[in-house]
Amino acid sequence: MNKNLQELTQAGVSIWLDDLSRERIESGNLQDLIDTHSVRGVTTNPTIFAAALKGEAYSTAIAAEAAAGSDASRAIANITSQDVAAACDLFRPIYDSSHGVDGRVSIEVEPGLANDSDGTVKQALELYKLVGRENVMIKIPATINGLSAITAVTAAGISVNVTLIFSLDRYDRVIDAYLDGLEQAKANGHDISKIHSVASFFVSRVDTEVDARLEALGRPELKSKAALANAQLAYKLFLERFTGARWEALEAAGANLQRPLMASTGVKDPSLPDTLYVTELVSANVVNTMPEKTMMATADHGVIPAESIKSSFGQAQEFLGALAEAGIDLDEVTLQLEKEGVEKFIVSWNELVETVANSLKAAS
């Protein structure tokens, strides 16, 4: 087992891989990462599958879907859910040993449903049934219309990975959506101890947008700090919200924390340390879903602290104040990033549909 990644796990961070493909599963690579790199879960998204389904590993599956008369959307749902189910099986021992906390594999609803609450709930239930594994997590974006879907899917007893969170205000509402869902699930007679959730707070994209604006304002000395400050204060909000009478009543009934998941943790600015969004976000109950490149960099030369978030709260708050004084409207930035995030996934989804449609046609 890699020493650095083992230390990260011991510090309370669950390492999830931000990638999945049939080739990764069938070659034994994913199992190897579980065995040697402390990987405890996997996340997927339309961009990941758009790249994966171009590979030769899917030719047999595409031929089977063509023979069954599937259209592109049906074929995508069938094929990706098969991959997710296979990955869930690999992670089942971790799922069992961690009592459902880890060993999780996420699959996302179609990004075009981001502003359609009813459509999101309907597809989330379909995907859960299609995968057929209790350690699957259904990814739902934290759009305004996604919030009620998060509550409804949680209330149905299904574990949710809430994705595309950029702002502290929206994260606060995501926590409410989860708590509402747990209360409804309990009222519906579900065993809420079986329900888990993560809230995926995006990191690197915040720096990319804020740093471009700081350059334009002539304030380069403030660059490359906004993403960490935002994520560190998200963890502070997590600590504050999962206390008090409301949470204690749910906890007494078996409820699990909705853990903060640090997403988009690959560094996009080559001048920054390539492990920055890992080593500066270490604390108990954190999930960090990493691209393989970031994971390998951390394994090779990451210096893992015992804790690096709680001591940063004051500094993070001061920095966001300095950003505002410099003319950066972080609320505007995060709303823009949410909109762009949905749009980018829609582009990836359309690319995926086109790829699969062409492959189905060729296989017919």
N, C-alpha and C positions, 0 to 999 in steps of 0.2 A: 504494500500500500504506500502511495506517495506520501512522504513525511509532511510537506506543506499543506496538502489538501486534508490530511488526517488532522492536523492542528486546527485547520479552519473548521472542520466538523466538530472537533472537541470544544471549540469556542462558541458553539451553538448555531453555526451557519449550515443549513442544508444546501448541498451543491446539487443543482439540477442542470442538465444539459439542455441548451436551447437549440435542439436539432433532432430530427428523426427521419429515417428513410428505411426502406426495406433492405437495402444493401447493408446498412449499418447493423440491422438486426440479424440478417442471415449470415453475415461474415463472421459474427461473434464479436465485432467491435464494441457494441453496446454492453454486452456482458463483461468484456474486458475492462471497460471504463467503470463499471460497477465494482469489479473486483480489485482494481488497482488505483482508481482515481476518486474513490469515495462518492461516486455519482449516486444520488438517492431519488432521482425523478427526472422527467423529461417534459419539456414544453414544445408545442408546435404552433404554427400559424400558417396562414395562406401563402406567405412568401417562402417558407421552408418547404411546403409541399409542392409549390410551383416549380422549385428547383429540383426536388427529389423525383417527381414523376416524369421528368425528361430522361431518366436513366433506363438502362436496359433491364434492370431488375423487375420492371413492371410489365414487360411484354406479355407474359403468360396471363397476368391478371387482366390486362387490357383486352386480350383475345377472348377471355371468358366473359367479360362484360359485353363485348361486341356480340358474342354468340347469344347472350341473354337478351339482347335488344335494348340495353341500357342507354339512356342519353348521357351527356357529359356530366351533368350534376349528380345523377344517380350513381354513375361509375365512380366519381370522385368520393362520394359519401361511402360507398362500399369499400373502395380500396384503402382510403385513409383510415377508416374505422378498423379494417383488418390489421393495419400497421400498429395502430394504437392498442388494439387488443393483444397483439403479440408482445408489444413492449410492456403492457400491464402484466402479462404472465411472467416476464423476466423480473419485474420489480415486485412480484407478489411476496417473496420472502421478506423484503424490506418493509413492505406494507404491513405484513403480519407482525413482524418484530417491533415495529414502531407504533403499533395499535392504530394504524391508519393515518398517522401524521405524514409520513413520507411513503416512498414507493408509488408515487403518483405520476400519471401520464395525462397531459391535457390535450383536448381537441377543441377547436374553435368553431362557433357558429359562423355562417357565411357573413362576411363583412358588410354586404349590402343590407343586412337586417339591423345594422347598428342603431337606426332610429325607429325601428319597428318592434315594439315591446311584445306584442302578441306573436308575431312571426318568430322572434327570438326564443320565446318560451316553447313554442311548438317544435322548433328544430332542436332545441336543447334536449327535450324529452325524446325525440327521435334518435339523436346521436347517442344518448345514454343507453337506449335500448339496443341500438345497432352494435355498439362496442361490447355491451354485455359483460362488463367487468366492474366490480364495485370500487376498484381503485382508479377509475377514470375520473378526471375533472373536466367539466364543460366550461370553456372559456367564453365569457360574455363581456363585451366592452362597457366601460363605465361612462357611457354617454348618459345624458339626462333621461332618455327613453329606456336605456339599459338598466337603470336603477330598479324599476318595478319588476323587470324580468329577473334580475338577480334575486329579489325577494321571492318571487313566485317559484323559481326553480329550486331555491333553498327550501322553501315551504313544502315542495314535493319530495324532500328527503335526498336531494342530489347535491353532491359537492361541486362548488363553483370556483373557478379561477377567474377573478375579476381582472380584466386587462385594460391597457391604455389609460392608466391613471397618471396624470401629470401634476395636478394641483392639490394642495392641502385641503382646500374647501371641498373638492370633489371626493377626496379620500374620506373625509368626515362623513359625507353622505353615503358612500359605499359601506362604511361600517354600520350606519343606521339600516341600510338595506339588508345587510347580513343579519343583524339582530332582529329586525322585523321578520325575516324569513325563518329564523330559528324559533321565534315565538309562535309563528303560524304552524311550523312543522310540529312543534310540541302539541299545539291544540288539535292538529290533525292526527295525532296518535303515532307520529314517527319517533323512532329512537334517535334523539338528536346527538347522542354520543357517536353515531355513525357518520354524521355530517361534518365535513371539513371544508375550509376555504382558505384561499390566499388572495391577497390584494396586490396586484402587480403594478408597482410604482416605477415608471420609466425614468431612467437616469441620464444616459449620455446625450440624448436628443435635446435635453434642456440646455446643456452647455453649448451644443452646436448652435442653437438659435440665439441664446443670450450672448455668446461670445461674438457672433457676427454683429449684433447690435452694439455691443461695447466698442468694437473696432470703429464702427461708424460714428460713435459718440466721442471717440478719442480717449477712451478709458481702458486701455489694454491691461492695466494693472489689476483690474477686477476679473479678468478672464479665468475660466476653468475652475470656478469655485461654486457657481450657482447650483449645479446638479447635485453635488454632495450636500450642500446646505439644505436644499429642498428635501432630499432623501432622508437626511438626518432628522429633520423636523417632522417628517412623516413618521419616523420611528417614535419620536416623542409623543405624537398624537396617538399612535398605537398603544403606548403605555398608559396614556391618560384615559382613553376610551374603554379599555378593557379592565376597568375597575368600577366600584360603585354598586349600588343596589340592583340596578337592572342587569348588569353582567353577572353579579354574584348569584342571582336567582336562576339564570340560565346555566351557569357553571355548576350549580348544585344539582341541576337536572341532567348533567353530563355533557354540556356544550363544550366545544373546542374553540380555542382562539382562532381568529382569522389572522394568519400570520402575514406580515409584510414581505412581499417578494420583490427583490431588486431586479428589474428587467432592463434590457438594453445596456448591459454592463461591459460591452466591448468598447474600448476607447477609440474614438473616431479622429482625434487630433494626435498625429504622430509625435508631437513634441511632449506629450504627457506620458507618464509611466503607464505601461500597458496593463498593470494590475490595479490601477488607481481606484476603480469602482468596485473592487473586491476588498482590498486591504483597509480601505477607509469606511467600510460598511459592515463591520464585524460586531455582532452582539447576539444575545440569546433570541431564539425564535425568528431569526431572519432566514429567508430563502434567497439564494442568489442563483438565477438561471443564466448560465454563461454560454457564449459561443465556445466551440472547442478551442479556438485559438487563445482566448482569454484564460480558459481552464489550464491549458498547457503552459502558458506564461506563468500563471500562479504556481503551478506544480514545479516549474523550473527555478524561478527566482523570487517568488512572492515572499515578503516578510510579514508573517501573520501575527498581529497583536492579539492579546487576550480579549481586548474590547476597544472599539474605536468610534463608537457613536455617542454614548451617553455623555462623555466628557466634552462633546462638541456642540451641545445644544445652545449655550450662550453665544458662542462664536458664530454659529450658523444664523441665529436670530439677528445678531448685529450685522452680519454680511447682507442679509436680505434688506435690512434698512439702508445700507450703503448703496445697494443696487437701485432701490427706489429713488434715493437722492440723486443718483446718476442719470435718472430718467428711464429706467427699465420698469415697465409695467408687467410684473410677473403673471398677473391674471390674464392679461392679453396674450402673453407668450404661451401659457399653458393651454388656453382655448384654441390658439392657432395650431399647436402641436397635436391636440386631440383630433381636430379636423383633418390635419395632414395625415395623422396616423390611420384614421379610417380610410381616407382616400388612397393611401399607399397600399393598404390591404385589399381594397377593391380592385386596384390595378393588378395586383398579384393574383387575385381570384380570377379575374377575366383572362389573364395569361394562362392560368391553370386550366380553365374551361376550354380555351382555344387549343392548348396542347393535347388535352384528353380527347376533345372532339375530333381533331385531326388523326390521332392514334386510333380511335374507334373506327373512323372511316377507312383508314389503311388496313385495319384488321378484318373488316367485313368482307 
